[in-house]
Amino acid sequence: MQRYVRIGGAIFGTAALICVAACSGRSSTGAGTLPALNQAFQNAHISGTPPTPPVTAPVTIPYPYTNKWVTKTWAGPTAPPVSTKGSDAGVTTVKFALNKKTGIYDVLEQIKSKFGLVENLDSAIGFLSHRGGIAQIILSDDYSVVEGPFSETGMDTYPKGQNSFDFPLTAGRKWSAAALHTSYYNEHQSGNGSFAQNTAYTEGAKGTYGSQTSFSSLGKSKIQDNYASTTQVSLDKPSVYTLSERAAGYNQLTQTFELPSGGNIDVRSSGHKPLPVRRGTVAVPDWYPGNGALPSTFYSDNFEVVGAAKMPSSCGSRAGGSSTEVTENFENLDPVQGFYNTYEAFYYLARLAKGQYWFACIIEKYRNQTYANGWAMSAGNWGKLSYQQTGTEILIASKVTDQNLAISPGMPSLPAFTFPSLGFRVHVKR
């Protein structure tokens, strides 16, 4: 599952490993409508028959991971790509705790990378009756990331909840994870190139969103770098971006990204001179998937239960073991920031301890692409790739150490998921 923030033209993952079903989905299209969460919990407690969760807290499971990727950049429409390889390794530790008063689970995830990055993600998760079984729902989360002089904090709230996994995992069962959410993140860097940035946005189930960003350069005599911007992304009409760099002596820029027509996407830059980019219209070659019209949604995140499967050789010490396989396919497109990202995950669930049926192995294959689409904050308008990163991340569960591991005998067929996937983790060289 994906958990991401929008930063300067790419989606940067925050490694959501905690809430299987929570950190990437948006709405339950094709899976029925989720009940209003507060009312559902209230009714469950009143009736005395709250949904039986598939995981019993407390429980702690470490997941050592490896991640390898190839990055390519293009300096122009005819320039050859420059390729670099990268890798990372570390441990993600997931801890479940239950608030017995509210019935909500507090899930703590900590990621420690060999490069010194430390991320903490804290999520509130509920389990609700859904489609004849039970659904794992994320209600909100907050996170912090520290990597040397760089730090980031953020929060996501899901007004209607975010469905991650549906149980029981019977072969052929399908669902879509997508949900309205309101989010913000704050970034800060000290030392050379010091800056502060704040972004807030509300994103709908189909990937349309509205956002606002403020940026401040903290170095000496750098106040002219300060700016503020807004973005409004739509499926059925032009998307609009505004940029105000008054401290640098520019008037407000408005960029309008038209719907594709005749093989091109017209990008109109307007405002009173002086502007940070040339005023006028640029016909950018259509770079959308299939070089055609906008898709019916900017965001899709689809799951399917494959069924019984032997774990592949990539699962290391767990290779060849029996499991239940679940696949996830994710796509995300942004017509303003110019990115198109895809992600495919393979989840293998097996019994890790008495009464616990957890993720034994996760294999994630991702591709993050940025196009030269005429956006003022990126380079170029040739309508082809300027950046691409492809990679594979593998997480393999190690030994469960907690003693309180019994699942209710009434739910033997419901696997316990502590997290969705690390989905879409992008390693940024700051």
C-alpha positions in Angstrom: 0.0 0.0 0.0 1.2 3.5 -0.7 1.6 6.3 1.8 3.0 9.3 0.0 3.5 13.0 0.2 3.7 15.4 -2.7 7.1 17.1 -2.9 8.4 19.0 -5.9 7.3 16.8 -8.8 7.7 13.3 -7.3 5.9 11.2 -4.8 8.2 10.5 -1.9 7.2 7.5 0.2 7.0 7.5 3.9 7.2 3.8 4.2 3.9 2.9 5.6 4.3 -0.7 6.8 1.8 -0.5 9.5 -1.7 -0.7 8.4 -2.4 -3.2 5.9 -5.1 -1.5 4.1 -4.7 1.8 5.4 -1.9 3.8 4.1 -2.5 3.8 0.4 -6.1 3.2 -0.4 -8.7 5.8 -0.9 -12.2 4.5 -1.4 -13.9 1.2 -1.4 -15.0 1.2 -5.0 -16.2 -2.2 -6.1 -16.2 -3.3 -2.4 -19.3 -1.7 -1.1 -19.7 1.4 1.0 -18.0 1.5 4.4 -20.2 2.5 7.3 -19.7 5.8 9.1 -16.8 4.8 11.4 -17.8 6.5 14.6 -21.4 5.2 14.4 -20.2 1.7 13.5 -18.0 1.5 16.5 -20.7 3.0 18.7 -23.3 0.5 17.5 -21.0 -2.4 17.9 -20.3 -1.5 21.6 -24.0 -0.9 22.2 -24.9 -4.3 20.8 -22.1 -6.0 22.7 -20.9 -7.7 19.6 -18.0 -5.6 18.2 -16.2 -7.0 15.2 -13.6 -9.6 16.1 -10.2 -8.3 14.9 -7.8 -10.6 13.1 -4.8 -9.6 15.3 -4.4 -9.7 19.0 -2.3 -7.0 20.7 0.3 -6.6 21.9 2.5 -8.0 19.3 5.9 -7.0 17.8 7.4 -8.2 14.5 10.7 -7.0 12.9 10.9 -7.0 9.1 14.5 -6.8 7.7 14.3 -5.3 4.2 16.5 -4.7 1.2 15.8 -2.2 -1.6 17.6 -1.9 -4.9 16.9 0.6 -7.6 18.1 2.2 -10.8 17.7 6.0 -11.5 17.8 7.6 -14.9 17.8 11.3 -15.7 17.4 13.1 -19.1 18.8 16.6 -19.6 16.8 17.2 -22.8 14.6 15.7 -25.5 17.5 14.1 -27.4 20.0 13.7 -24.5 20.9 10.1 -23.6 19.9 9.0 -20.1 22.4 9.1 -17.2 22.0 6.0 -15.0 22.9 5.4 -11.4 22.3 2.4 -9.2 21.4 2.5 -5.5 20.6 0.2 -2.6 19.4 0.3 1.0 18.9 -2.1 3.8 17.5 -1.9 7.3 14.8 -3.1 9.6 11.2 -2.1 10.0 9.7 -2.9 13.4 5.9 -3.0 13.8 4.1 -2.9 17.1 0.4 -3.3 17.8 -1.2 -2.0 21.0 -5.0 -2.0 21.8 -6.9 0.8 23.5 -9.5 -1.4 25.3 -11.7 1.6 26.1 -12.2 2.7 22.4 -11.4 -0.6 20.6 -8.9 1.3 18.4 -5.5 -0.1 17.7 -2.4 2.1 18.0 0.2 0.8 15.6 3.7 2.0 15.8 6.2 1.5 13.0 9.8 2.4 13.1 12.1 2.2 10.1 15.9 2.2 10.6 18.0 2.5 7.4 21.7 1.7 7.2 22.1 5.2 5.8 20.9 6.7 9.1 17.4 7.5 8.2 14.9 6.9 11.0 11.2 7.1 10.5 8.4 6.7 13.0 4.8 6.2 11.9 1.9 6.1 14.4 -1.5 5.0 13.0 -5.0 4.6 14.5 -6.6 1.5 13.1 -10.1 0.0 13.6 -11.6 -3.4 12.5 -15.1 -3.3 11.2 -17.6 -5.8 9.9 -17.6 -5.5 6.1 -18.8 -7.6 3.1 -19.6 -10.6 5.3 -16.1 -10.5 6.9 -14.0 -7.8 8.5 -12.1 -4.9 7.1 -9.0 -3.2 8.5 -9.5 0.6 8.4 -7.1 3.4 9.0 -8.6 6.4 10.7 -5.5 8.7 10.9 -1.8 8.6 11.1 1.2 10.9 11.9 4.8 10.4 11.1 8.3 11.9 11.6 11.4 11.4 9.5 15.0 12.3 10.4 17.9 11.9 8.0 21.0 13.9 9.0 20.2 17.7 8.8 16.8 16.9 7.2 13.6 16.3 9.1 9.9 16.0 8.2 6.7 15.6 10.1 3.2 15.0 8.7 -0.4 13.8 9.4 -3.2 12.2 7.4 -6.8 12.0 8.4 -9.4 9.9 6.6 -12.9 11.3 7.3 -14.7 8.1 6.1 -11.8 5.7 6.9 -9.5 4.0 4.5 -10.1 0.3 3.8 -6.9 -1.7 3.4 -7.6 -5.4 3.5 -10.8 -7.4 3.4 -11.0 -10.7 5.3 -11.3 -13.7 5.0 -8.8 -14.0 2.2 -10.6 -16.4 -0.1 -9.2 -16.9 -3.6 -10.7 -14.5 -6.2 -11.7 -11.9 -3.6 -11.1 -8.4 -4.9 -11.3 -4.8 -3.5 -10.1 -1.3 -4.2 -8.3 0.8 -1.6 -9.1 4.5 -2.2 -10.4 7.1 0.2 -10.8 10.8 0.7 -8.0 12.2 3.0 -6.8 15.5 4.3 -3.0 15.7 4.9 -0.2 18.0 5.7 3.6 17.8 6.0 6.4 20.1 7.2 10.0 19.9 6.1 13.1 21.5 7.6 16.7 21.3 6.7 19.6 22.9 8.6 23.1 23.7 7.5 23.9 24.2 3.9 20.9 24.8 1.8 18.7 25.3 4.9 15.0 25.7 4.2 11.5 25.2 5.7 8.4 24.1 3.7 4.8 23.5 4.6 2.2 21.8 2.4 -1.4 21.0 3.1 -3.8 19.2 0.7 -7.1 17.4 0.4 -7.2 14.5 -2.0 -10.3 12.7 -3.3 -10.9 9.1 -4.0 -10.1 9.5 -7.7 -6.9 11.4 -7.1 -8.2 15.0 -7.7 -6.8 17.4 -5.1 -6.3 20.9 -4.0 -3.1 22.0 -2.2 -1.2 25.0 -0.9 2.5 25.2 -0.2 4.8 27.8 1.4 8.5 27.7 1.2 11.2 29.7 3.0 14.9 29.7 2.4 16.7 30.0 5.8 20.2 30.9 4.5 21.6 34.4 4.7 20.4 36.8 2.0 18.1 34.1 0.6 14.8 35.6 1.4 14.3 36.2 -2.4 13.9 32.4 -2.7 10.7 32.4 -0.6 7.5 31.5 -2.5 3.9 30.3 -2.0 1.9 28.2 -4.5 -1.5 26.5 -4.9 -2.6 23.6 -7.1 -6.1 22.4 -8.2 -6.1 19.2 -10.1 -9.3 18.1 -12.0 -10.3 15.2 -14.2 -12.9 16.9 -16.4 -11.5 20.4 -16.8 -8.1 22.1 -16.9 -5.9 21.9 -13.8 -4.4 25.1 -12.4 -1.2 26.0 -10.6 -0.3 29.4 -9.1 3.1 30.6 -8.0 3.9 33.7 -6.0 7.6 34.8 -5.8 7.1 38.4 -4.8 10.3 38.5 -2.7 12.2 37.7 -5.9 10.5 40.6 -7.7 8.0 38.6 -9.7 4.2 38.9 -10.0 2.0 35.9 -9.5 2.2 33.3 -12.2 -0.9 31.2 -13.2 -0.4 28.0 -15.2 -3.3 26.3 -16.8 -2.9 22.7 -17.9 -5.5 22.0 -20.6 -7.1 18.7 -21.4 -5.2 16.8 -24.2 -6.2 17.6 -27.7 -4.7 16.7 -31.1 -1.7 14.9 -29.5 -0.7 17.9 -27.3 -1.4 19.3 -23.9 -1.5 23.1 -24.0 0.2 24.7 -20.9 -0.8 28.4 -20.6 1.4 30.7 -18.5 -0.3 34.0 -17.6 0.1 37.0 -15.3 1.5 40.6 -15.4 5.2 40.9 -16.2 7.7 40.3 -14.8 7.0 36.5 -14.3 9.4 33.7 -13.4 8.7 31.9 -16.7 7.8 33.2 -20.2 4.2 34.2 -20.7 2.2 32.4 -23.4 1.1 28.9 -24.4 3.4 25.9 -25.0 2.0 22.8 -26.8 3.6 19.9 -24.8 3.4 16.5 -26.5 0.8 14.3 -24.8 2.7 12.3 -22.2 -0.3 10.6 -20.5 -0.5 6.8 -20.5 -1.1 5.6 -24.0 -0.5 9.2 -25.2 -4.2 9.8 -25.0 -6.9 11.4 -22.9 -6.8 11.6 -19.1 -7.7 8.3 -17.5 -11.0 8.0 -15.7 -9.1 8.3 -12.4 -5.8 9.7 -11.4 -5.4 7.1 -8.7 -6.2 3.4 -8.6 -5.1 0.8 -6.0 -6.5 -2.7 -6.7 -6.1 -5.9 -4.7 -6.8 -9.5 -5.5 -6.4 -12.7 -3.5 -4.6 -15.2 -5.7 -4.9 -18.1 -3.2 -2.5 -20.8 -2.0 1.1 -20.3 -3.2 4.6 -21.4 -2.5 6.8 -18.4 -1.6 9.4 -17.6 -4.3 13.1 -17.7 -4.1 13.2 -13.9 -3.4 11.8 -14.6 0.0 15.1 -16.0 1.2 14.8 -18.3 4.2 11.1 -18.5 3.7 11.3 -19.6 0.0 9.2 -22.6 -0.8 7.0 -22.3 2.2 3.3 -22.5 2.0 1.4 -19.2 2.0 -1.7 -17.2 0.8 -0.8 -14.8 -2.0 -2.4 -11.4 -2.4 -1.4 -9.0 -5.2 -1.7 -5.2 -5.3 -1.6 -2.9 -8.4 -1.2 0.8 -8.0 -1.2 3.8 -10.5 -1.0 7.5 -9.8 -0.9 10.4 -12.3 -0.5 14.2 -11.7 -1.0 16.5 -14.7 0.5 19.5 -12.9 3.6 18.0 -11.3 4.1 15.7 -14.3 4.6 12.4 -12.6 3.2 9.0 -13.4 4.0 6.2 -10.9 3.1 2.5 -10.8 3.6 -0.1 -8.1 3.0 -3.8 -7.9 3.2 -5.8 -4.7 3.1 -9.5 -3.9 2.1 -10.4 -0.3 2.7 -13.9 1.1 0.9 -14.7 4.3 1.8 -17.7 6.5 1.7 -18.7 10.1 4.6 -17.1 11.9 3.7 -18.1 15.4 0.9 -19.9 17.3 -2.4 -18.3 16.3 -0.7 -15.7 14.1 -1.0 -15.6 10.3 1.1 -12.7 9.2 3.0 -11.3 6.3 5.9 -13.7 5.9 7.3 -12.0 2.8 6.5 -8.9 0.7 8.0 -8.2 -2.7 7.4 -4.7 -4.1 8.2 -3.5 -7.6 7.9 0.2 -8.2 8.5 2.7 -11.1 8.4 6.5 -10.5 8.5 8.7 -13.6 8.6 12.5 -14.0 7.9 14.1 -17.4 9.1 17.4 -18.8 5.5 18.7 -18.9 6.0 22.5 -18.8 5.4 22.9 -15.0 7.2 26.0 -13.7 8.9 24.0 -10.9 10.4 21.5 -13.2 12.7 21.6 -16.2 11.6 21.4 -19.8 8.5 21.0 -21.8 9.4 18.3 -24.4 6.7 15.9 -23.1 9.0 13.0 -22.4 10.8 11.6 -19.4 13.2 13.7 -17.4 13.5 11.3 -14.5 12.7 7.6 -13.8 13.4 5.3 -10.9 12.7 1.6 -10.9 13.3 -0.7 -8.1 12.4 -3.7 -6.0 12.0 -3.9 -2.2 11.8 -7.1 -0.3 10.7 -7.5 3.4 10.9 -10.8 5.2 9.5 -11.4 8.6 11.8 -12.5 11.4 10.9 -14.1 14.7 7.9 -12.9 16.6 9.1 -12.2 20.2 5.8 -11.3 22.0 4.1 -13.9 24.1 0.5 -12.8 23.8 -0.2 -14.2 20.4 -3.5 -16.0 20.5 -6.1 -15.2 17.9 -9.8 -15.8 18.8 -10.6 -19.4 17.9 -13.7 -18.0 16.2 -11.6 -16.4 13.5 -9.1 -19.0 12.4 -9.4 -18.1 8.7 -8.6 -14.4 9.1 -4.9 -13.6 8.7 -3.5 -10.9 10.9 -2.0 -8.0 9.0 0.2 -5.5 10.8 0.8 -3.2 7.8 0.1 -2.7 4.1 3.4 -2.6 2.3 6.3 -0.3 2.4 4.9 0.6 -0.9 6.5 3.2 -3.1 9.4 4.1 -1.0 11.5 6.6 -2.9 15.1 7.2 -1.8 15.8 10.9 -2.3 19.4 12.1 -2.3 19.1 15.4 -0.5 
